[in-house]
Amino acid sequence: MKKLLFSSGLLVLLAACSSVPLDQGPGASSSGQEQPDIASKPLVVPPLQSIRDTPARALAGKFQQASWAALPGWQADSLDHVWKGFINNCKGLMRPVSGSLAMQARATPRAWQPVCAAAMQSGIPIEGADGAQVRRFLEEHLQPWRLLDAAGKPASNTVTGYYEPLVRASRSRGGVYQWPLYAAPDDLLTIDLGSVYPELAGKRVRGKLQGKRVVPYDTRAEIAASPSRQPPVIVWVDDPVEAFFLQIQGSGRAQLPDGSTLRVAYADHNGRPYASIAKWLADRGEMPLARASMQNIKAWARSHPARVQEMLNANPAMVFFKAEPVTDPELGPKGAYGIPLIAQRSVAVDTTFVPLGAPVFLATTYPGTGDPLRRLVLAQDTGAAIKGAGRTDFYWGTGDEAGAQAGRMKQSGQTWVLWPKGAGAPSAR
């Protein structure tokens, strides 16, 4: 049954990217440099007067003040794992503000300083926090604001899901381990357009030098066809479709032959547009689009081994990775905010409406059902397909069960942003 449920929704994910940002990768700063792993460090809240303010970033939506009682199902949310995510979120909020328009809009740090200081002094333990105590803290310090669309009506939009795949892999090539996950190549250039054209804030292009010209970086097919010039390989995966799908998700975990696990986290990409291999198979009469599930694509690959690379080459996009240790099984990969995601407590949002770092109350339903899914989540990721007021991508976690839920999720939902009391409506920097 699990495989059937997974297959029924996978076509959506194969036909469109998940929440991996195409303009700025998870954990990347405005300069393109990797942010430090602040989640592993203790929360430090600087004095309010030492936090530099920068010009406000306009948000496209509007907000209407609401009461806690107006949040549907608020009292029923157990708030499991919320405090760990909330403290990590404060670590992100208390980072220095660059003011760079190349970065995604983030919640105003000065508005959050008193709340994060109170959280640091609350005595609530990060592990095993009591839900009732967390609820009292949130209700004391935060104010719900309902997100409205540009017309001033309550924003209702699509809620999809994504997850962190788990693949079997080896650090060396051999036997069934034949499909590479590459590290970022040394000759890949990233050009920040927003540094020159403010109206293109957050937009980047990838390329390489050819003589004195910057040209588009190699496609997947060109990389595969040039063994002597291929990027370094992090691991070799035992299944080409699993490796491909991990690229669609943008991050995953690799289980090695000795039983250990490492994370292959998003590092960069080649800048090429994504194309669906499901559509490629359908266009060539290999299988109807409605049957192009992951299992059926894997079966096609097993029966057509000589054509697997041809199928993969239909998608010119290539994601590059970096290896990271898995130090806390509860923490997923870093989102675009540079903070590790937590299963069922992190979401990707459109930052023109909801800034990164904002707690959000999401009211939607479980995949394929009318059963309510209502909980506090944290806006910690973005995505090329996540556009519009209330558009949300819900992070389900790691492995097959998370993938089953993510693959089926295409619900409708509404959101409320939780903001420090006395700080006015949600704002961004």
Stockholm file with secondary structure:
# STOCKHOLM 1.0

chainA/1-429         MKKLLFSSGLLVLLAACSSVPLDQGPGASSSGQEQPDIASKPLVVPPLQSIRDTPARALAGKFQQASWAALPGWQADSLDHVWKGFINNCKGLMRPVSGSLAMQARATPRAWQPVCAAAMQSGIPIEGADGAQVRRFLEEHLQPWRLLDAAGKPASNTVTGYYEPLVRASRSRGGVYQWPLYAAPDDLLTIDLGSVYPELAGKRVRGKLQGKRVVPYDTRAEIAASPSRQPPVIVWVDDPVEAFFLQIQGSGRAQLPDGSTLRVAYADHNGRPYASIAKWLADRGEMPLARASMQNIKAWARSHPARVQEMLNANPAMVFFKAEPVTDPELGPKGAYGIPLIAQRSVAVDTTFVPLGAPVFLATTYPGTGDPLRRLVLAQDTGAAIKGAGRTDFYWGTGDEAGAQAGRMKQSGQTWVLWPKGAGAPSAR
#=GR chainA/1-429 SS CHHHHHHHHHHHHHHSCCSCCSSSCTTBCTTSCBCCCGGGSCCCCCCGGGSCCCCCBCCSSEEEECCGGGSTTGGGCCCTTHHHHHHHHHHHHTSCCCCCTTSCCBBCHHHHHHHHHHHHTSCCCSTTCCHHHHHHHHHHHEEEEEEECTTSSBCEEEEEEEEECEEEEESSCBTTBCEEEEBCCTTCEEEEGGGTCGGGTTCEEEEEEETTEEEECCCHHHHHTCGGGCCCEEEEESCHHHHHHHHHHTCEEEECTTSCEEEEEEEEECCCCCCCHHHHHHHTTSSCGGGCCHHHHHHHHHHCGGGHHHHHHTCCCCEEEEEEECCCTTEEEECTTSSEEETTTEEEECTTTSCBTCEEEEEEECTTSCCEEEEEEEEEECCTTCCSTTCEEEEEEESHHHHHHHHHCEEEEEEEEEEETTSCSCCBC
#=GC SS_cons         CHHHHHHHHHHHHHHSCCSCCSSSCTTBCTTSCBCCCGGGSCCCCCCGGGSCCCCCBCCSSEEEECCGGGSTTGGGCCCTTHHHHHHHHHHHHTSCCCCCTTSCCBBCHHHHHHHHHHHHTSCCCSTTCCHHHHHHHHHHHEEEEEEECTTSSBCEEEEEEEEECEEEEESSCBTTBCEEEEBCCTTCEEEEGGGTCGGGTTCEEEEEEETTEEEECCCHHHHHTCGGGCCCEEEEESCHHHHHHHHHHTCEEEECTTSCEEEEEEEEECCCCCCCHHHHHHHTTSSCGGGCCHHHHHHHHHHCGGGHHHHHHTCCCCEEEEEEECCCTTEEEECTTSSEEETTTEEEECTTTSCBTCEEEEEEECTTSCCEEEEEEEEEECCTTCCSTTCEEEEEEESHHHHHHHHHCEEEEEEEEEEETTSCSCCBC
//
